[in-house]
Amino acid sequence: MGEGVMDGGQGRQRWKQNPEGVRRAILDAAQAEFARHGYASTRVEDIAAQTATSKRMIYYYFTDKEGLYLQALESAYAQVRQGEAALRLDHLPPVQALRTLVEFTFDHHRAHPDFIRLVMIENVHNADNLRASGLIGRVNKGAIEKLADLLARGQAQGLFRPDILPLELHWHISALSFFNVSNRPSFTESFGGSLFAEAGQARLKAQAVEAVLRLVQAGADTLTPTPETPMLNPELTGFLTAWTEKWAALPPGASPADRRKRFEVIAAEMRLPTPEDVDCETEHWIDSKAGPVRVRVFRHRAGGTQPCLIYMHGGAWMQGSPETHWDITSRIASANRQTVISVDYALAPEHPFPAALDQCVAVARWAHATAGSLGIDPARIAVGGDSAGGNLAAALALDLRGSEVPLIAQLLIYPACDFDKSRPSYSENAEAPLLQVKGMDMVNAMYSPDTAQLHTNPRVAPLVAASHADLPPAFIAVAQNDPLRDSGLAYADALRSAGVPVTQDNGSGLIHGYLRAMEYCAASRTALAAMTDWLAQQQTV
């Protein structure tokens, strides 16, 4: 229950203790009700019921229904202006400041559809209430003044055209961001909802930024996307729409166990046909100090002695299995006529670090020791994985360095190699598709409850190892639109500095988890082909 909302017999006492909290709660509820029903159809009694206050109390604060509506409207506008003020645009270079403002406006309007509905209602009524509100004019005047300062700075530096007026610039920014929300229902009904999935919205926001910059910049014939305006491969849109719709069936606040079950169902529903030349039926159980661990073997039907890849699936260390990553492992086995051992390692939070890594070490030692019966070459064993699995693969290579299990290569696909969230990719891609920054701390703490180890223990964060010398050659694939991008790139740099051969794929236009989009996105298939080609080269005798 939010601050200021009344409950039970303590309501009157809390009114006295926190009158501003009560007022804020009433305004929030009023904004939602007026946006949903319009002025005429909104009942003050309903707002009172939602806030556990009374009609009399509401009129004490706001005089009457009209006064409540006006203040709700003013508050909605003030929130936009307050958000703009918090950006501190005067401390940024002009182009970056304008980019930041457009991105903020787009994101704000998308996150506050009630504000858009209130403005739409005012348009229907010819802005009568806006006209009655003196505060609206003062607040919006400040917004135009800020744009005037921004334009003046850019024009003084020769960056912006001299003939663009602040009010015109405000119109262009507002038009793109407003339409994105106001016309969503009718646009979706007419053309489908792909533009309103995460990938579509990311593209539209980047295009809105580009459109405004093209308008304003002096002599700008073309604009190249920058890290601040990541561009998504348009072929990912269909995948993201399907993916988002399937995960929508999971209720908010679902437990890790519930997420695992849903992930298995989604992966099974979206699984591609298994290559006919791969046998996927064999399973083994291997003992480890962290308990028995299951592996599924994907083996090319050509038989004979084959190279081997030990593969660790992604899933934030708390979900996933060999079955959820079937499409990846079966295609690697098919493309390279090899054996892939997919590890069903123990999952957090029930089995935190080091359980998963200890099991992966046991699997690698078992594969090397029983290579003859498995039909694999003990001198051609590689490790690999994606996301959390990439982290485990890198840590496994460190663990086995100098041991009796020689690794010939490591394939690291959008890996988490450390947990430094100050890297630019975390801010640039905070709301990227499939992986967002906001939930990372909780997930990381599930994997390593001793959170200090996230920054000190190379078995948790391979990048912090004292030395990366004598590790096997690496293929490191990152994605442009991924919070983990810079972690993978930093690990590539660390390996190169230690003399380890590194092949790097920057994943232009791609997202975290892009190998899941192979059915939709040619770039995903091309990336996997590059990985398998490289792996084949490393494992050729």
C-alpha positions as CSV (number, residue, x, y, z in Angstrom):
1,M,0.0,0.0,0.0
2,G,1.5,3.3,-1.1
3,E,2.5,6.1,1.2
4,G,-0.4,8.3,2.2
5,V,-3.1,5.8,1.4
6,M,-5.5,5.2,4.3
7,D,-6.4,1.9,5.9
8,G,-8.8,0.9,8.6
9,G,-9.4,3.0,11.7
10,Q,-5.9,4.5,11.5
11,G,-6.9,6.7,8.5
12,R,-7.6,9.9,10.3
13,Q,-4.4,9.7,12.4
14,R,-2.4,9.1,9.2
15,W,-4.1,12.1,7.5
16,K,-2.7,14.2,10.3
17,Q,0.8,12.6,10.2
18,N,1.3,12.8,6.4
19,P,-1.1,15.3,4.7
20,E,1.2,15.7,1.7
21,G,1.2,11.9,1.2
22,V,-2.6,11.8,1.3
23,R,-2.7,14.6,-1.2
24,R,-0.3,12.8,-3.5
25,A,-2.2,9.6,-3.3
26,I,-5.4,11.3,-4.2
27,L,-3.8,13.1,-7.2
28,D,-2.3,9.8,-8.5
29,A,-5.7,8.1,-8.3
30,A,-7.4,11.0,-9.9
31,Q,-5.0,11.1,-12.8
32,A,-5.7,7.5,-13.5
33,E,-9.5,7.9,-13.2
34,F,-9.8,11.0,-15.2
35,A,-7.6,9.5,-17.9
36,R,-9.7,6.3,-18.0
37,H,-13.2,7.9,-17.9
38,G,-12.8,11.5,-18.8
39,Y,-14.0,14.4,-16.7
40,A,-17.7,14.0,-16.9
41,S,-17.8,10.2,-16.2
42,T,-15.3,10.2,-13.3
43,R,-16.9,9.9,-9.8
44,V,-15.1,11.5,-6.9
45,E,-16.6,8.7,-4.7
46,D,-14.5,6.2,-6.7
47,I,-11.3,8.1,-6.1
48,A,-12.2,8.3,-2.4
49,A,-12.7,4.6,-2.2
50,Q,-9.4,3.9,-3.9
51,T,-7.5,6.1,-1.5
52,A,-9.5,5.1,1.6
53,T,-10.3,8.8,2.2
54,S,-13.7,10.4,1.7
55,K,-15.4,12.9,-0.7
56,R,-15.3,15.5,2.1
57,M,-11.5,15.0,2.5
58,I,-10.9,15.3,-1.2
59,Y,-12.8,18.6,-1.3
60,Y,-10.9,19.7,1.7
61,Y,-7.7,19.5,-0.4
62,F,-9.0,20.4,-3.8
63,T,-12.3,22.4,-3.2
64,D,-14.4,20.5,-5.8
65,K,-14.2,18.1,-8.7
66,E,-13.1,20.7,-11.1
67,G,-10.3,21.8,-8.8
68,L,-9.2,18.1,-8.4
69,Y,-9.1,17.7,-12.2
70,L,-7.1,20.9,-12.8
71,Q,-4.5,19.9,-10.2
72,A,-4.3,16.4,-11.6
73,L,-3.7,17.8,-15.0
74,E,-1.1,20.3,-13.7
75,S,0.6,17.5,-11.8
76,A,0.9,15.4,-14.9
77,Y,2.5,18.2,-16.8
78,A,4.8,19.1,-13.9
79,Q,6.1,15.5,-13.7
80,V,7.3,15.7,-17.4
81,R,9.0,19.0,-16.7
82,Q,10.6,17.7,-13.5
83,G,12.0,14.7,-15.4
84,E,13.4,17.0,-18.0
85,A,15.0,19.2,-15.3
86,A,16.6,16.1,-13.7
87,L,18.5,15.4,-17.0
88,R,20.8,18.4,-16.4
89,L,21.1,19.0,-20.1
90,D,23.2,22.2,-19.6
91,H,26.1,20.0,-18.6
92,L,26.0,17.9,-21.8
93,P,27.4,18.7,-25.2
94,P,24.5,20.1,-27.4
95,V,24.1,17.1,-29.7
96,Q,24.2,14.6,-26.7
97,A,21.8,16.9,-24.8
98,L,19.3,16.9,-27.6
99,R,19.6,13.1,-28.0
100,T,19.0,12.7,-24.3
101,L,16.0,14.9,-24.3
102,V,14.3,13.1,-27.2
103,E,15.0,9.7,-25.6
104,F,13.6,10.9,-22.3
105,T,10.4,12.3,-23.9
106,F,9.8,9.1,-25.9
107,D,10.4,6.9,-22.8
108,H,8.3,9.1,-20.5
109,H,5.3,9.2,-22.7
110,R,5.5,5.4,-23.3
111,A,5.7,4.8,-19.6
112,H,2.8,7.3,-18.7
113,P,-0.1,6.6,-21.0
114,D,-2.4,8.3,-18.5
115,F,-0.7,11.6,-19.2
116,I,-1.3,11.1,-22.9
117,R,-4.9,10.3,-22.4
118,L,-5.4,13.4,-20.2
119,V,-3.9,15.5,-23.0
120,M,-6.2,13.8,-25.6
121,I,-9.2,14.6,-23.4
122,E,-8.1,18.2,-23.3
123,N,-7.9,18.3,-27.1
124,V,-11.4,17.0,-27.4
125,H,-12.6,19.9,-25.1
126,N,-10.5,22.5,-26.9
127,A,-8.1,22.8,-24.0
128,D,-10.6,24.6,-21.9
129,N,-9.1,23.4,-18.6
130,L,-5.5,24.0,-19.7
131,R,-6.5,27.6,-20.5
132,A,-7.9,27.9,-17.0
133,S,-4.7,26.7,-15.4
134,G,-2.1,29.5,-15.1
135,L,0.5,27.0,-13.8
136,I,0.5,25.0,-17.1
137,G,1.6,28.1,-19.0
138,R,4.4,28.8,-16.5
139,V,5.6,25.2,-16.4
140,N,5.6,24.8,-20.2
141,K,7.3,28.2,-20.6
142,G,10.2,26.8,-18.7
143,A,10.5,23.9,-21.2
144,I,10.6,26.2,-24.2
145,E,13.3,28.3,-22.4
146,K,15.4,25.2,-21.9
147,L,15.1,24.3,-25.5
148,A,16.1,27.9,-26.5
149,D,19.3,27.6,-24.4
150,L,20.1,24.2,-25.9
151,L,19.6,25.5,-29.4
152,A,21.6,28.6,-28.7
153,R,24.6,26.5,-27.5
154,G,24.4,24.3,-30.6
155,Q,24.1,27.2,-32.9
156,A,27.0,29.0,-31.3
157,Q,29.2,26.0,-32.0
158,G,28.0,25.7,-35.6
159,L,26.3,22.4,-34.8
160,F,22.7,23.4,-35.2
161,R,20.9,25.3,-38.0
162,P,20.2,28.9,-37.1
163,D,16.6,28.9,-38.5
164,I,15.1,26.4,-36.1
165,L,12.8,27.9,-33.4
166,P,12.5,26.4,-29.9
167,L,8.8,26.0,-30.2
168,E,9.2,24.2,-33.5
169,L,11.7,21.8,-32.0
170,H,9.3,21.1,-29.1
171,W,6.5,20.3,-31.5
172,H,8.6,17.8,-33.4
173,I,9.8,16.0,-30.3
174,S,6.3,15.9,-28.8
175,A,4.7,14.8,-32.0
176,L,6.7,11.6,-32.4
177,S,6.6,10.6,-28.8
178,F,2.9,11.5,-28.4
179,F,1.7,9.6,-31.5
180,N,3.6,6.5,-30.4
181,V,1.2,6.3,-27.4
182,S,-2.0,8.0,-28.5
183,N,-2.5,6.0,-31.7
184,R,-1.3,2.6,-30.4
185,P,-4.7,1.0,-30.1
186,S,-5.9,1.9,-33.6
187,F,-2.5,1.4,-35.2
188,T,-2.3,-2.1,-33.6
189,E,-5.7,-3.0,-34.8
190,S,-4.9,-1.8,-38.3
191,F,-1.3,-3.2,-38.7
192,G,-0.6,-5.5,-35.8
193,G,1.5,-4.9,-32.7
194,S,5.1,-5.6,-33.8
195,L,6.1,-1.9,-33.5
196,F,5.0,-1.9,-29.9
197,A,7.1,-4.9,-28.8
198,E,10.5,-4.1,-27.3
199,A,12.4,-4.4,-30.5
200,G,10.0,-2.2,-32.4
201,Q,9.9,0.5,-29.7
202,A,13.7,0.5,-29.6
203,R,13.9,1.1,-33.3
204,L,11.2,3.8,-33.2
205,K,13.0,5.6,-30.4
206,A,16.3,5.5,-32.3
207,Q,14.5,6.8,-35.5
208,A,12.8,9.6,-33.5
209,V,16.2,10.7,-32.3
210,E,17.6,10.5,-35.8
211,A,14.7,12.4,-37.3
212,V,15.1,15.3,-34.8
213,L,18.9,15.4,-35.2
214,R,18.6,15.4,-39.0
215,L,16.2,18.3,-38.7
216,V,18.4,20.4,-36.4
217,Q,22.0,19.6,-37.3
218,A,23.8,22.0,-39.6
219,G,24.8,20.3,-42.9
220,A,23.9,16.8,-41.7
221,D,23.2,14.8,-44.8
222,T,23.5,11.5,-43.1
223,L,23.8,10.4,-39.5
224,T,25.6,7.3,-38.4
225,P,24.0,5.5,-35.4
226,T,26.1,5.9,-32.3
227,P,26.3,3.7,-29.2
228,E,23.7,6.0,-27.6
229,T,21.2,5.1,-30.4
230,P,21.6,1.4,-30.8
231,M,19.8,0.0,-33.9
232,L,18.2,-3.4,-33.8
233,N,18.1,-5.7,-36.7
234,P,14.5,-5.5,-38.0
235,E,14.3,-9.2,-38.5
236,L,14.3,-9.6,-34.7
237,T,11.0,-7.9,-34.4
238,G,8.9,-11.0,-35.2
239,F,10.9,-13.1,-32.7
240,L,10.6,-10.6,-30.0
241,T,6.8,-10.3,-30.5
242,A,6.4,-14.1,-30.2
243,W,8.8,-14.3,-27.3
244,T,7.1,-11.5,-25.3
245,E,3.6,-12.9,-25.9
246,K,4.7,-16.4,-24.6
247,W,6.3,-15.0,-21.5
248,A,3.2,-12.8,-20.8
249,A,1.5,-15.9,-19.5
250,L,3.8,-15.9,-16.5
251,P,2.3,-13.9,-13.7
252,P,4.3,-11.1,-12.1
253,G,6.4,-12.1,-9.1
254,A,6.8,-15.7,-10.4
255,S,9.4,-17.8,-8.5
256,P,12.5,-19.2,-10.1
257,A,10.8,-22.6,-10.2
258,D,7.8,-21.1,-12.0
259,R,10.1,-19.4,-14.5
260,R,12.0,-22.6,-15.2
261,K,8.8,-24.4,-16.0
262,R,7.6,-21.6,-18.3
263,F,11.0,-21.5,-20.0
264,E,10.9,-25.2,-20.8
265,V,7.4,-24.9,-22.3
266,I,8.4,-21.9,-24.4
267,A,11.6,-23.5,-25.6
268,A,9.7,-26.6,-26.6
269,E,7.0,-24.6,-28.5
270,M,9.6,-22.6,-30.4
271,R,12.1,-25.5,-31.1
272,L,13.2,-25.9,-34.7
273,P,13.4,-29.2,-36.4
274,T,16.4,-31.2,-35.2
275,P,19.0,-31.9,-37.9
276,E,18.5,-35.4,-39.1
277,D,22.2,-36.2,-38.9
278,V,22.4,-35.7,-35.2
279,D,21.5,-38.3,-32.5
280,C,20.1,-36.5,-29.4
281,E,18.8,-39.4,-27.3
282,T,21.8,-40.3,-25.1
283,E,22.0,-39.1,-21.5
284,H,24.5,-39.8,-18.7
285,W,24.7,-39.0,-15.0
286,I,28.1,-37.9,-13.6
287,D,29.1,-37.8,-10.0
288,S,30.5,-34.5,-8.7
289,K,31.3,-33.0,-5.3
290,A,28.2,-30.8,-5.9
291,G,26.0,-33.9,-6.5
292,P,25.1,-35.9,-9.6
293,V,24.7,-33.9,-12.9
294,R,22.9,-35.0,-16.0
295,V,24.3,-34.4,-19.5
296,R,22.6,-34.8,-22.9
297,V,24.8,-35.9,-25.8
298,F,24.3,-34.5,-29.3
299,R,26.3,-36.7,-31.5
300,H,26.8,-36.6,-35.3
301,R,25.6,-39.9,-36.8
302,A,28.8,-40.2,-38.9
303,G,30.3,-42.0,-35.9
304,G,34.0,-42.5,-35.4
305,T,36.2,-40.4,-33.2
306,Q,34.8,-36.9,-33.1
307,P,35.9,-33.6,-31.6
308,C,33.9,-32.6,-28.6
309,L,32.3,-29.4,-27.3
310,I,31.2,-29.3,-23.6
311,Y,28.3,-26.7,-23.7
312,M,26.8,-24.8,-20.8
313,H,23.4,-23.3,-21.4
314,G,22.3,-19.7,-20.5
315,G,19.5,-18.7,-18.2
316,A,21.0,-16.4,-15.5
317,W,22.2,-19.5,-13.6
318,M,18.7,-20.1,-12.4
319,Q,16.9,-21.5,-15.4
320,G,17.5,-23.4,-18.6
321,S,18.6,-26.9,-19.5
322,P,20.0,-28.9,-22.4
323,E,16.5,-29.0,-23.7
324,T,16.0,-25.2,-23.8
325,H,19.2,-24.8,-25.8
326,W,18.6,-27.8,-28.1
327,D,18.5,-25.7,-31.3
328,I,22.1,-24.4,-30.6
329,T,23.8,-27.6,-29.6
330,S,22.2,-29.8,-32.2
331,R,23.2,-27.4,-35.0
332,I,26.8,-27.2,-33.8
333,A,26.9,-31.0,-33.8
334,S,25.5,-31.1,-37.3
335,A,27.6,-28.4,-38.8
336,N,30.9,-29.7,-37.5
337,R,30.1,-33.4,-37.5
338,Q,31.0,-33.5,-33.9
339,T,29.8,-34.4,-30.4
340,V,28.3,-31.8,-28.1
341,I,27.9,-32.6,-24.4
342,S,25.2,-30.3,-23.0
343,V,25.4,-29.9,-19.2
344,D,22.3,-29.7,-17.0
345,Y,24.1,-28.0,-14.1
346,A,22.6,-27.2,-10.7
347,L,20.6,-24.0,-10.7
348,A,20.4,-21.1,-8.2
349,P,19.1,-20.1,-5.8
350,E,18.7,-23.6,-4.5
351,H,22.2,-24.5,-5.6
352,P,24.3,-21.3,-5.5
353,F,28.0,-20.9,-6.5
354,P,30.1,-23.0,-6.7
355,A,27.7,-25.9,-7.3
356,A,27.2,-25.3,-11.1
357,L,30.9,-24.7,-11.8
358,D,32.0,-27.7,-9.8
359,Q,29.6,-29.9,-11.7
360,C,31.0,-28.6,-15.0
361,V,34.5,-29.4,-13.9
362,A,33.4,-32.9,-13.1
363,V,31.8,-33.3,-16.5
364,A,34.9,-32.1,-18.3
365,R,37.1,-34.5,-16.4
366,W,34.6,-37.4,-17.0
367,A,34.5,-36.6,-20.8
368,H,38.3,-36.7,-21.0
369,A,38.6,-39.9,-18.9
370,T,35.9,-41.8,-20.8
371,A,36.7,-40.3,-24.3
372,G,37.1,-43.8,-25.8
373,S,33.7,-45.0,-24.9
374,L,32.1,-41.7,-25.8
375,G,33.7,-41.8,-29.3
376,I,35.5,-38.4,-28.8
377,D,39.1,-37.3,-29.1
378,P,40.5,-36.3,-25.7
379,A,42.9,-34.0,-27.5
380,R,40.1,-32.1,-29.2
381,I,37.8,-31.0,-26.3
382,A,36.5,-27.4,-26.3
383,V,34.2,-25.6,-23.9
384,G,31.5,-23.2,-24.7
385,G,28.3,-21.5,-23.5
386,D,26.0,-18.5,-23.8
387,S,25.3,-15.8,-21.3
388,A,25.5,-17.4,-17.8
389,G,26.8,-20.5,-19.6
390,G,29.5,-18.4,-21.3
391,N,30.5,-17.3,-17.8
392,L,30.8,-20.9,-16.7
393,A,32.7,-21.9,-19.8
394,A,35.3,-19.1,-19.2
395,A,35.6,-20.1,-15.5
396,L,35.9,-23.7,-16.5
397,A,38.8,-22.9,-18.9
398,L,40.5,-21.1,-16.0
399,D,39.9,-24.0,-13.6
400,L,41.3,-26.6,-16.1
401,R,44.4,-24.5,-17.1
402,G,47.5,-26.6,-16.7
403,S,45.5,-29.7,-15.7
404,E,45.3,-33.2,-17.2
405,V,42.3,-32.0,-19.3
406,P,43.8,-29.9,-22.2
407,L,41.2,-27.7,-23.8
408,I,41.6,-26.8,-27.4
409,A,39.2,-23.8,-27.6
410,Q,36.6,-21.7,-25.7
411,L,33.4,-20.5,-27.4
412,L,31.9,-17.6,-25.3
413,I,28.6,-16.3,-26.6
414,Y,27.4,-13.0,-25.0
415,P,29.1,-14.0,-21.8
416,A,29.0,-12.4,-18.4
417,C,32.7,-12.1,-17.6
418,D,32.5,-9.7,-14.7
419,F,29.8,-7.6,-12.9
420,D,31.0,-4.1,-13.4
421,K,27.8,-2.1,-14.2
422,S,29.7,1.1,-14.7
423,R,30.5,0.0,-18.2
424,P,28.8,2.1,-21.0
425,S,26.8,-0.9,-22.3
426,Y,24.9,-1.1,-19.1
427,S,23.5,2.5,-19.4
428,E,23.1,2.3,-23.2
429,N,21.2,-0.9,-23.1
430,A,19.5,-0.7,-19.7
431,E,16.1,-1.5,-21.2
432,A,17.3,-3.8,-24.0
433,P,15.2,-6.7,-25.2
434,L,15.5,-10.0,-23.3
435,L,17.9,-8.7,-20.7
436,Q,17.4,-5.6,-18.6
437,V,19.7,-4.1,-16.0
438,K,17.1,-3.6,-13.4
439,G,16.9,-7.2,-12.3
440,M,20.5,-8.1,-12.5
441,D,21.5,-7.5,-8.8
442,M,18.9,-9.9,-7.6
443,V,19.8,-12.6,-10.1
444,N,23.5,-12.2,-9.4
445,A,23.0,-12.5,-5.7
446,M,21.0,-15.7,-6.2
447,Y,24.0,-17.2,-8.0
448,S,26.6,-15.8,-5.5
449,P,25.0,-14.9,-2.2
450,D,28.4,-13.7,-1.1
451,T,28.2,-10.7,-3.4
452,A,31.8,-9.7,-2.7
453,Q,32.9,-12.6,-4.8
454,L,31.2,-11.1,-7.9
455,H,34.1,-8.7,-8.0
456,T,37.0,-10.7,-6.4
457,N,36.7,-14.4,-7.3
458,P,37.8,-15.4,-10.9
459,R,35.6,-18.5,-10.6
460,V,32.6,-16.2,-10.5
461,A,34.0,-13.3,-12.6
462,P,36.7,-14.6,-15.0
463,L,37.8,-11.2,-15.9
464,V,39.3,-10.5,-12.4
465,A,41.8,-13.4,-12.7
466,A,45.3,-12.4,-11.9
467,S,46.5,-13.8,-15.2
468,H,44.8,-15.0,-18.4
469,A,47.9,-16.4,-19.9
470,D,48.0,-20.0,-21.3
471,L,44.2,-20.2,-21.8
472,P,42.8,-21.8,-25.0
473,P,42.0,-19.7,-28.0
474,A,38.7,-17.9,-27.7
475,F,35.8,-16.9,-29.9
476,I,33.9,-14.1,-28.1
477,A,30.5,-13.1,-29.6
478,V,28.8,-10.1,-28.1
479,A,25.7,-8.2,-29.2
480,Q,25.5,-4.4,-29.8
481,N,22.2,-4.0,-27.9
482,D,23.2,-6.0,-24.8
483,P,24.1,-4.8,-21.3
484,L,26.8,-7.5,-21.2
485,R,28.4,-6.3,-24.4
486,D,31.3,-4.4,-22.8
487,S,32.0,-7.2,-20.3
488,G,32.6,-9.6,-23.2
489,L,34.7,-7.0,-25.0
490,A,36.8,-6.4,-21.9
491,Y,37.4,-10.1,-21.6
492,A,38.5,-10.3,-25.2
493,D,41.0,-7.5,-24.5
494,A,42.3,-9.2,-21.4
495,L,42.9,-12.4,-23.3
496,R,44.7,-10.6,-26.1
497,S,46.9,-8.8,-23.7
498,A,47.9,-12.2,-22.2
499,G,48.8,-13.5,-25.6
500,V,45.7,-15.6,-26.2
501,P,44.4,-15.7,-29.8
502,V,40.9,-14.1,-29.9
503,T,38.3,-14.0,-32.6
504,Q,35.6,-11.4,-31.9
505,D,32.1,-10.9,-33.3
506,N,30.6,-7.6,-32.3
507,G,27.0,-8.6,-33.2
508,S,26.0,-5.5,-35.0
509,G,22.2,-4.8,-34.6
510,L,21.8,-7.9,-32.4
511,I,20.5,-8.5,-28.9
512,H,21.4,-10.7,-25.9
513,G,20.1,-14.2,-26.7
514,Y,20.0,-13.7,-30.4
515,L,20.7,-17.3,-31.2
516,R,17.1,-18.0,-30.1
517,A,16.0,-16.0,-33.1
518,M,17.5,-18.2,-35.8
519,E,14.1,-18.9,-37.3
520,Y,13.4,-15.2,-37.8
521,C,16.8,-13.5,-38.3
522,A,19.4,-14.4,-40.9
523,A,22.1,-12.5,-38.9
524,S,21.6,-15.0,-36.1
525,R,22.1,-17.9,-38.4
526,T,25.2,-16.3,-39.9
527,A,26.6,-15.7,-36.5
528,L,26.2,-19.3,-35.5
529,A,27.8,-20.4,-38.8
530,A,30.8,-18.2,-38.0
531,M,31.1,-19.8,-34.5
532,T,31.0,-23.3,-35.9
533,D,33.5,-22.5,-38.7
534,W,35.9,-21.2,-36.1
535,L,35.4,-24.1,-33.8
536,A,36.0,-26.5,-36.7
537,Q,39.3,-24.8,-37.5
538,Q,40.4,-25.1,-33.9
539,Q,39.5,-28.8,-33.7
540,T,41.0,-29.9,-37.0
541,V,43.8,-32.3,-36.4
